[in-house]
């Protein structure tokens, strides 16, 4: 027990290293860790939170309950055009996604932004370079000894063998380079969103031109159908004239109506070809290649299902132009920190190492080695306020980007409200025109029968046929306008709402 108490009272054994040395080493490690971690100057990005309405003002049958369709909207199919159930349109959209020049341009811009992001990221790492040289020198008699390169002495010759590498690393103490990476990341994400906007606009244009093509083909069919009716009326009038039951004036009126309808047909045919050529240019094909595919008339596409409109706040995620505007604010905000970092010192490590000798025989020996390594600090003392002006410029650019974002959000709300009211009213107009066409068709039948029986004059037949032709043409235009309004609604809502797809592409570094 006494021995144990003696051991317990004895001072502890001396550590293998002095405490001061360990403490000093810990301080050095902590100091370098702090330098490497540093701080990040400049404001952190705070996403904008615009005030959005609770629901769209123009509610239609497709959006009678916006809240109930919000979840459906979030998982909507990317291929929004498949809602028209038109195989030819689907094929054109597929071609556009693979060969459209506009989309190729947008994809190239995404690749450019990705490369710029890589450049910004590489700025955080050390750089190293290697080189070698051999130098043969002959001394000049007209230059004092010691003045390079010919100051070896009269007629003296010299050789220099050298090989080595040098490296440098600027330590991002105040986060200027990290802010640069943050800005490049946001710019890349904006480019991806821009590509989504280009794709949405391209596909909407293809759909619009395709619907206009089918619309003009429908108008052409209406004109030819009415021409057939008018030609029958002309034949009937001539028969009545030959029998002495009609006047020459009736024949001339019937002939004029036939000629008027025949004159409208070439205009429709020209519009048909123009629509085909525009589609070809959009999807990246020589225009004439689509003539065989699209020259055969088909019905005007119509919606087979309601459009999940969702809530106004969903536009902030759905619309690629809004997402791009948000990312541009983030990029501009990060550049404030890039500029602000120049107010503080810049720390770097530099090093040089290699072999150097005047003789080839000793070049690869140990005494030929040389090296130099050490830290470097630079601090801008006076620049007449240049850095602070640069910061103010970046702050102003950030404010501009925020204003553009607000304008984009307001424009998106306007687009949706306009498309909703146009789509709803196009249904009402179409129903009224369909009733008018049915009434006019019956009126033509009755007027023609009464004229055959001699109970009515030919002017009633002409008026009934003119009304039928005009109503039929307006009905064709109404069907076209209703489909165009649906395309506008899809575009205003963000098309296929590829937010999840875009985010995945950004994470994977792919367009």
Secondary structure, DSSP 8 states (H G I E B T S, - for coil): -HHHHHHHHS-----SS-HHHHHHHHHHHHHHHHHHH----S-----------SS-SS--GGGS-HHHHHHHHHT--S-GGGGG--HHHHHHHHHHHHH-HHHHHHHHHHHHHHHHHHHHHHTTS-EEEEEEEEEEEE--TTS-TTSTTTTT-TT-EEEEEEEEEEEEEEE-SSSHHHHHHHHHHHHHHHHHHHHHHHHHHHHHHHHHHHHHHHHHHHHHHHHHHHHHHHHHHHHHHHHHHHTTSS-HHHHHHHHHHHHHHHHHHHHHHHHHHHHHHHHHHHHTS-GGGGHHHHSS-------SS------GGGHHHH-HHHHHHHHHHHHHHHHHHHHHGGGS-EEEEEEEEEEEESSGGGTTSGGGEEEEEEEEEE-----TTHHHHHHHHHHHHHHHHHHHHHHHHHHHHHHHHHHHHHHHHHHHHHHHHHHHHHHHHHHHHHHHHHHHTTSS-HHHHHHHHHHHHHHHHHHHHHHHHHHHHHHHHHHHHTTT--HHHHHHHHHHT--
